[in-house]
Amino acid sequence: MKTTVKSPYRPLSDRILAKPIEAETKTKSGILLTEDSAEKAKPELANVIAVGPGVEEVKVDDQIVYAKYGPDKVKHDGVEYLLLHEEDCLAVVTQ
Protein backbone atom coordinates (compact mmCIF):
# COMPACT_ATOMS: atom_id res chain seq x y z
CA MET A 1 0.00 0.00 0.00
CA LYS A 2 1.22 3.47 -0.87
CA THR A 3 0.01 6.31 1.34
CA THR A 4 1.16 9.75 2.47
CA VAL A 5 -1.82 10.62 4.71
CA LYS A 6 -2.71 8.67 7.83
CA SER A 7 -5.39 6.38 6.47
CA PRO A 8 -8.10 4.73 8.58
CA TYR A 9 -8.30 1.85 6.08
CA ARG A 10 -5.79 -0.21 4.09
CA PRO A 11 -7.17 -0.99 0.62
CA LEU A 12 -6.67 -4.52 -0.66
CA SER A 13 -6.03 -5.78 -4.18
CA ASP A 14 -7.10 -3.23 -6.83
CA ARG A 15 -9.04 -1.02 -4.41
CA ILE A 16 -8.63 2.74 -3.98
CA LEU A 17 -9.46 4.71 -0.83
CA ALA A 18 -10.54 8.25 -1.66
CA LYS A 19 -12.16 11.22 0.03
CA PRO A 20 -15.00 12.78 -1.98
CA ILE A 21 -14.75 16.45 -2.87
CA GLU A 22 -17.67 18.46 -1.47
CA ALA A 23 -20.14 20.01 -3.92
CA GLU A 24 -19.87 23.75 -4.45
CA THR A 25 -22.68 25.69 -2.78
CA LYS A 26 -21.99 28.89 -4.69
CA THR A 27 -21.55 29.45 -8.43
CA LYS A 28 -18.65 31.45 -9.88
CA SER A 29 -21.02 34.38 -10.37
CA GLY A 30 -21.98 34.31 -6.66
CA ILE A 31 -25.38 32.61 -6.81
CA LEU A 32 -26.04 30.44 -3.76
CA LEU A 33 -27.29 26.94 -4.56
CA THR A 34 -29.66 24.91 -2.43
CA GLU A 35 -28.23 21.68 -1.07
CA ASP A 36 -30.37 19.64 -3.47
CA SER A 37 -29.29 21.52 -6.60
CA ALA A 38 -25.64 21.53 -5.51
CA GLU A 39 -25.79 17.74 -5.11
CA LYS A 40 -27.28 17.29 -8.60
CA ALA A 41 -24.62 19.48 -10.22
CA LYS A 42 -21.75 17.89 -8.31
CA PRO A 43 -19.12 16.16 -10.42
CA GLU A 44 -18.05 12.80 -9.03
CA LEU A 45 -14.56 13.86 -7.92
CA ALA A 46 -12.39 12.55 -5.10
CA ASN A 47 -8.85 12.84 -3.74
CA VAL A 48 -6.96 9.54 -3.49
CA ILE A 49 -5.81 8.76 0.07
CA ALA A 50 -4.40 5.24 -0.37
CA VAL A 51 -4.16 2.54 -3.04
CA GLY A 52 -3.96 -1.23 -2.82
CA PRO A 53 -1.02 -3.26 -4.17
CA GLY A 54 -2.86 -4.19 -7.40
CA VAL A 55 -3.54 -0.60 -8.51
CA GLU A 56 -1.47 0.35 -11.56
CA GLU A 57 -2.65 3.69 -12.99
CA VAL A 58 -3.75 5.75 -9.97
CA LYS A 59 -1.43 7.20 -7.33
CA VAL A 60 -1.86 8.65 -3.87
CA ASP A 61 -2.72 12.39 -4.01
CA ASP A 62 -4.29 12.08 -7.50
CA GLN A 63 -7.69 13.66 -8.05
CA ILE A 64 -10.01 11.22 -9.80
CA VAL A 65 -13.38 11.15 -11.56
CA TYR A 66 -15.30 8.04 -10.51
CA ALA A 67 -18.44 6.20 -11.58
CA LYS A 68 -21.42 7.46 -9.58
CA TYR A 69 -22.61 4.04 -8.43
CA GLY A 70 -19.18 2.37 -8.31
CA PRO A 71 -17.80 3.13 -4.84
CA ASP A 72 -18.77 1.83 -1.43
CA LYS A 73 -19.19 4.63 1.11
CA VAL A 74 -17.67 4.16 4.56
CA LYS A 75 -17.43 6.54 7.52
CA HIS A 76 -14.66 6.81 10.09
CA ASP A 77 -14.83 9.39 12.90
CA GLY A 78 -17.58 11.25 11.02
CA VAL A 79 -15.54 11.54 7.80
CA GLU A 80 -16.90 9.89 4.64
CA TYR A 81 -14.51 7.87 2.47
CA LEU A 82 -15.00 5.94 -0.75
CA LEU A 83 -13.66 2.46 -1.47
CA LEU A 84 -13.68 1.67 -5.17
CA HIS A 85 -12.11 -0.69 -7.66
CA GLU A 86 -9.57 0.81 -10.03
CA GLU A 87 -11.94 0.03 -12.93
CA ASP A 88 -14.54 2.38 -11.34
CA CYS A 89 -12.06 5.25 -11.69
CA LEU A 90 -12.97 6.91 -14.99
CA ALA A 91 -10.14 9.45 -15.22
CA VAL A 92 -7.32 11.17 -13.36
CA VAL A 93 -7.63 14.96 -13.31
CA THR A 94 -4.48 16.46 -14.83
CA GLN A 95 -5.06 20.17 -14.19
DSSP file (Angstrom, degrees, kcal/mol; ACC not computed):
  #  RESIDUE AA STRUCTURE BP1 BP2  ACC     N-H-->O    O-->H-N    N-H-->O    O-->H-N    TCO  KAPPA ALPHA  PHI   PSI    X-CA   Y-CA   Z-CA
    1    1 A M              0   0    0      0, 0.0     2,-0.5     0, 0.0    51,-0.2   0.000 360.0 360.0 360.0 136.2    0.0    0.0    0.0
    2    2 A K  E     +A   51   0A   0     49,-1.1    49,-1.2    50,-0.1     2,-0.3  -0.939 360.0 152.8-108.5 128.7    1.2    3.5   -0.9
    3    3 A T  E     -A   50   0A   0     -2,-0.5    47,-0.1    47,-0.2    46,-0.1  -0.987  31.6-179.8-155.1 145.2    0.0    6.3    1.3
    4    4 A T  S    S+     0   0    0     45,-0.6     2,-0.3    -2,-0.3    -1,-0.1   0.553  76.2  63.2-115.8 -18.3    1.2    9.8    2.5
    5    5 A V  S    S-     0   0    0     44,-0.6     2,-0.4     1,-0.0    -1,-0.1  -0.833 100.0 -97.2-106.5 144.9   -1.8   10.6    4.7
    6    6 A K        -     0   0    0     -2,-0.3    -2,-0.0    -3,-0.1    -1,-0.0  -0.481  49.6-156.6 -61.6 117.8   -2.7    8.7    7.8
    7    7 A S        -     0   0    0     -2,-0.4    -1,-0.0     1,-0.1    -4,-0.0  -0.826  23.0-152.4-105.9 134.2   -5.4    6.4    6.5
    8    8 A P  S    S+     0   0    0      0, 0.0     2,-0.3     0, 0.0    -1,-0.1   0.640  85.7  41.3 -76.6 -12.6   -8.1    4.7    8.6
    9    9 A Y        -     0   0    0      2,-0.0     8,-0.1     8,-0.0    -2,-0.0  -0.951  69.7-142.7-133.5 152.0   -8.3    1.8    6.1
   10   10 A R        -     0   0    0     -2,-0.3    42,-0.1    40,-0.0    40,-0.0  -0.937  27.5-136.9-114.5 106.7   -5.8   -0.2    4.1
   11   11 A P        -     0   0    0      0, 0.0     2,-0.3     0, 0.0    40,-0.1  -0.321  17.2-145.3 -65.1 143.8   -7.2   -1.0    0.6
   12   12 A L    >   -     0   0    0     40,-0.2     3,-2.1    41,-0.1    40,-0.2  -0.722  53.8 -20.1-106.0 157.8   -6.7   -4.5   -0.7
   13   13 A S  T 3  S-     0   0    0     -2,-0.3    41,-2.8     1,-0.3    42,-0.5  -0.174 130.5 -12.7  52.7-123.3   -6.0   -5.8   -4.2
   14   14 A D  T 3  S+     0   0    0     40,-0.2    72,-1.9    39,-0.2    -1,-0.3   0.012 102.5 128.2-100.3  28.5   -7.1   -3.2   -6.8
   15   15 A R  E <   -B   85   0A   0     -3,-2.1    37,-2.6    70,-0.2     2,-0.4  -0.539  43.4-154.7 -88.1 151.6   -9.0   -1.0   -4.4
   16   16 A I  E     -BC  84  51A   0     68,-2.8    68,-2.2    35,-0.2     2,-0.5  -0.982   5.3-149.8-123.5 134.3   -8.6    2.7   -4.0
   17   17 A L  E     +BC  83  50A   0     33,-2.9    32,-3.0    -2,-0.4    33,-1.8  -0.929  30.3 167.6-102.3 124.3   -9.5    4.7   -0.8
   18   18 A A  E     -BC  82  48A   0     64,-2.5    64,-3.3    -2,-0.5    30,-0.2  -0.941  35.0-132.6-137.9 156.6  -10.5    8.2   -1.7
   19   19 A K  E     - C   0  47A   0     28,-2.8    28,-2.6    -2,-0.3    62,-0.2  -0.953  33.6-122.9-110.1 120.8  -12.2   11.2    0.0
   20   20 A P  E     - C   0  46A   0      0, 0.0     2,-0.5     0, 0.0    26,-0.3  -0.280  20.7-120.6 -64.3 147.2  -15.0   12.8   -2.0
   21   21 A I        -     0   0    0     24,-2.4    24,-0.3    22,-0.1     0, 0.0  -0.762  33.4-113.5 -87.7 130.1  -14.8   16.5   -2.9
   22   22 A E        -     0   0    0     -2,-0.5     2,-0.1     1,-0.1    -1,-0.1  -0.281  32.1-105.1 -64.7 146.1  -17.7   18.5   -1.5
   23   23 A A        -     0   0    0      1,-0.1     2,-0.2    19,-0.1    -1,-0.1  -0.444  37.8-106.2 -70.2 143.1  -20.1   20.0   -3.9
   24   24 A E        -     0   0    0     14,-0.2    17,-0.1     1,-0.1    -1,-0.1  -0.485  24.9-165.2 -68.4 138.1  -19.9   23.8   -4.4
   25   25 A T  S    S+     0   0    0     -2,-0.2     8,-2.9     1,-0.1     2,-0.4   0.355  74.0  50.5-104.7   3.7  -22.7   25.7   -2.8
   26   26 A K  B    S-G   32   0B   0      6,-0.3     6,-0.2    12,-0.1    -1,-0.1  -0.997  78.5-131.6-143.0 134.5  -22.0   28.9   -4.7
   27   27 A T    >   -     0   0    0      4,-2.7     3,-1.7    -2,-0.4    -2,-0.1  -0.303  34.7-102.4 -77.8 168.9  -21.6   29.5   -8.4
   28   28 A K  T 3  S+     0   0    0      1,-0.3    -1,-0.1     2,-0.1     0, 0.0   0.798 124.4  55.3 -61.6 -28.6  -18.6   31.5   -9.9
   29   29 A S  T 3  S-     0   0    0      2,-0.1    -1,-0.3     1,-0.0    -2,-0.0   0.475 124.9-102.7 -85.5  -0.8  -21.0   34.4  -10.4
   30   30 A G    <   +     0   0    0     -3,-1.7     2,-0.4     1,-0.3    -2,-0.1   0.496  69.9 146.5  98.8   4.3  -22.0   34.3   -6.7
   31   31 A I        -     0   0    0      1,-0.0    -4,-2.7    -5,-0.0     2,-0.3  -0.616  45.6-131.4 -77.7 128.8  -25.4   32.6   -6.8
   32   32 A L  B     -G   26   0B   0     -2,-0.4     2,-0.3    -6,-0.2    -6,-0.3  -0.639  20.2-147.7 -80.5 134.6  -26.0   30.4   -3.8
   33   33 A L        -     0   0    0     -8,-2.9     2,-0.1    -2,-0.3    -1,-0.0  -0.777  14.5-117.5-102.2 145.5  -27.3   26.9   -4.6
   34   34 A T     >  -     0   0    0     -2,-0.3     4,-2.4     1,-0.1     5,-0.2  -0.382  33.9-107.9 -70.6 161.1  -29.7   24.9   -2.4
   35   35 A E  H  > S+     0   0    0      1,-0.2     4,-1.9     2,-0.2     5,-0.1   0.881 119.0  52.1 -59.6 -38.6  -28.2   21.7   -1.1
   36   36 A D  H  > S+     0   0    0      2,-0.2     4,-1.7     1,-0.2    -1,-0.2   0.925 112.2  43.3 -65.4 -46.2  -30.4   19.6   -3.5
   37   37 A S  H  > S+     0   0    0      1,-0.2     4,-1.7     2,-0.2    -1,-0.2   0.849 112.1  54.0 -71.1 -32.8  -29.3   21.5   -6.6
   38   38 A A  H  X S+     0   0    0     -4,-2.4     4,-0.7     1,-0.2    -1,-0.2   0.894 108.3  50.4 -65.0 -39.1  -25.6   21.5   -5.5
   39   39 A E  H  < S+     0   0    0     -4,-1.9     3,-0.5    -5,-0.2    -2,-0.2   0.886 110.0  49.8 -66.2 -39.3  -25.8   17.7   -5.1
   40   40 A K  H  < S+     0   0    0     -4,-1.7    -1,-0.2     1,-0.2    -2,-0.2   0.849 114.1  44.6 -68.0 -34.4  -27.3   17.3   -8.6
   41   41 A A  H  < S+     0   0    0     -4,-1.7    -1,-0.2    -5,-0.1    -2,-0.2   0.533  87.4 118.4 -87.4  -6.5  -24.6   19.5  -10.2
   42   42 A K     <  -     0   0    0     -4,-0.7     2,-0.2    -3,-0.5   -19,-0.1  -0.403  60.7-136.3 -67.4 125.9  -21.7   17.9   -8.3
   43   43 A P        -     0   0    0      0, 0.0     2,-1.8     0, 0.0   -22,-0.1  -0.531  28.2-109.1 -73.6 151.8  -19.1   16.2  -10.4
   44   44 A E        +     0   0    0     -2,-0.2    22,-2.1    22,-0.1     2,-0.3  -0.599  63.6 151.0 -84.4  82.2  -18.1   12.8   -9.0
   45   45 A L  E     +D   65   0A   0     -2,-1.8   -24,-2.4   -24,-0.3     2,-0.3  -0.862  17.1 170.7-116.3 148.1  -14.6   13.9   -7.9
   46   46 A A  E     -DC  64  20A   0     18,-1.9    18,-2.8    -2,-0.3     2,-0.5  -0.991  31.3-122.2-152.4 155.3  -12.4   12.6   -5.1
   47   47 A N  E     -DC  63  19A   0    -28,-2.6   -28,-2.8    -2,-0.3     2,-0.4  -0.878  34.4-121.3 -99.0 131.4   -8.8   12.8   -3.7
   48   48 A V  E     + C   0  18A   0     14,-2.9    13,-2.1    -2,-0.5   -30,-0.3  -0.587  32.6 173.8 -77.3 125.9   -7.0    9.5   -3.5
   49   49 A I  E     -     0   0A   0    -32,-3.0   -45,-0.6     1,-0.4   -44,-0.6   0.802  66.0  -6.5 -98.4 -41.2   -5.8    8.8    0.1
   50   50 A A  E     -AC   3  17A   0    -33,-1.8   -33,-2.9   -47,-0.1    -1,-0.4  -0.988  58.5-151.1-154.8 154.4   -4.4    5.2   -0.4
   51   51 A V  E     -AC   2  16A   0    -49,-1.2   -49,-1.1    -2,-0.3   -35,-0.2  -0.969  20.5-119.7-130.9 147.8   -4.2    2.5   -3.0
   52   52 A G    >   -     0   0    0    -37,-2.6     3,-1.4    -2,-0.3   -40,-0.2  -0.266  36.9 -99.2 -77.6 170.8   -4.0   -1.2   -2.8
   53   53 A P  T 3  S+     0   0    0      0, 0.0   -39,-0.2     0, 0.0    -1,-0.1   0.681 119.0  57.0 -67.1 -18.8   -1.0   -3.3   -4.2
   54   54 A G  T 3  S+     0   0    0    -41,-2.8     2,-0.4   -39,-0.1   -40,-0.2   0.452  78.2 110.0 -92.4  -0.2   -2.9   -4.2   -7.4
   55   55 A V    <   +     0   0    0     -3,-1.4   -40,-0.1   -42,-0.5    -4,-0.1  -0.623  36.5 169.7 -80.3 129.5   -3.5   -0.6   -8.5
   56   56 A E        +     0   0    0     -2,-0.4    -1,-0.2   -42,-0.1   -42,-0.0   0.778  67.4  34.1-109.7 -35.5   -1.5    0.3  -11.6
   57   57 A E  S    S+     0   0    0      2,-0.0     2,-0.4     0, 0.0    -2,-0.1   0.555 102.5  69.9-106.9  -8.3   -2.7    3.7  -13.0
   58   58 A V        -     0   0    0      4,-0.0     2,-0.3     6,-0.0    28,-0.0  -0.898  60.4-164.9-114.9 140.5   -3.8    5.8  -10.0
   59   59 A K    >   -     0   0    0     -2,-0.4     3,-1.8     1,-0.1   -11,-0.2  -0.823  33.8 -85.3-120.8 160.3   -1.4    7.2   -7.3
   60   60 A V  T 3  S+     0   0    0     -2,-0.3   -11,-0.2     1,-0.2     3,-0.1  -0.369 115.6  26.2 -58.5 141.6   -1.9    8.7   -3.9
   61   61 A D  T 3  S+     0   0    0    -13,-2.1    -1,-0.2     1,-0.3     2,-0.1   0.367  90.5 132.1  78.9  -0.5   -2.7   12.4   -4.0
   62   62 A D    <   -     0   0    0     -3,-1.8   -14,-2.9   -15,-0.1     2,-0.5  -0.455  56.0-132.4 -71.1 153.5   -4.3   12.1   -7.5
   63   63 A Q  E     -D   47   0A   0     30,-0.5    30,-3.3   -16,-0.2     2,-0.3  -0.952  32.7-167.8-104.9 128.4   -7.7   13.7   -8.1
   64   64 A I  E     -DE  46  92A   0    -18,-2.8   -18,-1.9    -2,-0.5     2,-0.5  -0.813  26.4-138.3-121.0 156.0  -10.0   11.2   -9.8
   65   65 A V  E     -DE  45  91A   0     26,-2.5    25,-2.5    -2,-0.3    26,-1.5  -0.954  35.2-169.4-104.3 129.4  -13.4   11.1  -11.6
   66   66 A Y  E     - E   0  89A   0    -22,-2.1    23,-0.2    -2,-0.5     2,-0.2  -0.848  29.6 -92.1-125.1 158.7  -15.3    8.0  -10.5
   67   67 A A    >   -     0   0    0     21,-2.5     3,-1.6    -2,-0.3    21,-0.0  -0.471  37.5-128.0 -66.7 133.4  -18.4    6.2  -11.6
   68   68 A K  T 3  S+     0   0    0      1,-0.3    -1,-0.1    -2,-0.2    20,-0.0   0.857 105.6  31.2 -54.6 -43.2  -21.4    7.5   -9.6
   69   69 A Y  T 3  S+     0   0    0      1,-0.1    -1,-0.3     3,-0.0    -2,-0.1   0.275 101.5  86.8-101.4  11.5  -22.6    4.0   -8.4
   70   70 A G  S <  S+     0   0    0     -3,-1.6    15,-0.2    18,-0.2    -2,-0.2   0.916  71.7  71.7 -78.6 -45.0  -19.2    2.4   -8.3
   71   71 A P        -     0   0    0      0, 0.0     2,-0.4     0, 0.0    13,-0.2  -0.341  69.7-132.0 -82.5 155.2  -17.8    3.1   -4.8
   72   72 A D  E     -F   83   0A   0     11,-2.9    11,-2.6    -2,-0.1     2,-0.5  -0.864  26.4-135.2 -93.6 134.8  -18.8    1.8   -1.4
   73   73 A K  E     +F   82   0A   0     -2,-0.4     2,-0.3     9,-0.2     9,-0.2  -0.796  27.7 175.0 -95.6 132.1  -19.2    4.6    1.1
   74   74 A V  E     -F   81   0A   0      7,-2.4     7,-3.4    -2,-0.5     2,-0.4  -0.969  16.9-146.6-132.6 149.8  -17.7    4.2    4.6
   75   75 A K  E     +F   80   0A   0     -2,-0.3     2,-0.4     5,-0.2     5,-0.2  -0.932  13.5 179.5-118.7 142.7  -17.4    6.5    7.5
   76   76 A H  E >  S-F   79   0A   0      3,-2.2     3,-1.8    -2,-0.4    -2,-0.0  -0.954  77.3 -15.5-140.8 119.9  -14.7    6.8   10.1
   77   77 A D  T 3  S-     0   0    0     -2,-0.4     3,-0.1     1,-0.3    -1,-0.0   0.858 128.9 -53.5  53.2  39.2  -14.8    9.4   12.9
   78   78 A G  T 3  S+     0   0    0      1,-0.2     2,-0.5     0, 0.0    -1,-0.3   0.459 113.3 118.7  80.5   1.0  -17.6   11.2   11.0
   79   79 A V  E <   - F   0  76A   0     -3,-1.8    -3,-2.2   -60,-0.0     2,-0.4  -0.873  59.4-135.3-103.6 130.8  -15.5   11.5    7.8
   80   80 A E  E     + F   0  75A   0     -2,-0.5     2,-0.3    -5,-0.2    -5,-0.2  -0.706  25.6 179.8 -88.4 133.4  -16.9    9.9    4.6
   81   81 A Y  E     - F   0  74A   0     -7,-3.4    -7,-2.4    -2,-0.4     2,-0.4  -0.855  19.3-134.7-123.8 161.4  -14.5    7.9    2.5
   82   82 A L  E     -BF  18  73A   0    -64,-3.3   -64,-2.5    -2,-0.3     2,-0.5  -0.959   8.5-163.1-117.5 136.7  -15.0    5.9   -0.8
   83   83 A L  E     +BF  17  72A   0    -11,-2.6   -11,-2.9    -2,-0.4     2,-0.3  -0.983  27.0 160.8-115.3 119.4  -13.7    2.5   -1.5
   84   84 A L  E     -B   16   0A   0    -68,-2.2   -68,-2.8    -2,-0.5     2,-0.1  -0.962  40.8-108.5-139.7 155.6  -13.7    1.7   -5.2
   85   85 A H  E >   -B   15   0A   0     -2,-0.3     3,-1.6   -70,-0.2     4,-0.4  -0.481  36.1-115.1 -74.7 152.4  -12.1   -0.7   -7.7
   86   86 A E  G >  S+     0   0    0    -72,-1.9     3,-1.5     1,-0.3    -1,-0.1   0.846 116.5  62.0 -57.9 -33.3   -9.6    0.8  -10.0
   87   87 A E  G 3  S+     0   0    0      1,-0.3    -1,-0.3   -73,-0.1   -17,-0.0   0.711  95.6  60.7 -68.1 -18.6  -11.9    0.0  -12.9
   88   88 A D  G <  S+     0   0    0     -3,-1.6   -21,-2.5   -18,-0.1     2,-0.7   0.542  82.8  94.4 -83.1  -7.1  -14.5    2.4  -11.3
   89   89 A C  E <   -E   66   0A   0     -3,-1.5   -23,-0.3    -4,-0.4     3,-0.1  -0.782  56.3-174.4 -84.9 117.2  -12.1    5.2  -11.7
   90   90 A L  E     -     0   0A   0    -25,-2.5     2,-0.3    -2,-0.7   -24,-0.2   0.802  59.5 -13.3 -85.8 -31.0  -13.0    6.9  -15.0
   91   91 A A  E     -E   65   0A   0    -26,-1.5   -26,-2.5     2,-0.0     2,-0.5  -0.988  54.8-121.8-164.8 158.1  -10.1    9.4  -15.2
   92   92 A V  E     -E   64   0A   0     -2,-0.3     2,-0.3   -28,-0.2   -28,-0.2  -0.951  36.3-122.9-106.0 128.2   -7.3   11.2  -13.4
   93   93 A V        -     0   0    0    -30,-3.3   -30,-0.5    -2,-0.5    -2,-0.0  -0.559  26.1-173.6 -72.2 128.9   -7.6   15.0  -13.3
   94   94 A T              0   0    0     -2,-0.3    -1,-0.1     1,-0.1   -32,-0.0   0.541 360.0 360.0-103.4  -9.1   -4.5   16.5  -14.8
   95   95 A Q              0   0    0      0, 0.0    -1,-0.1     0, 0.0    -2,-0.1   0.386 360.0 360.0-121.3 360.0   -5.1   20.2  -14.2
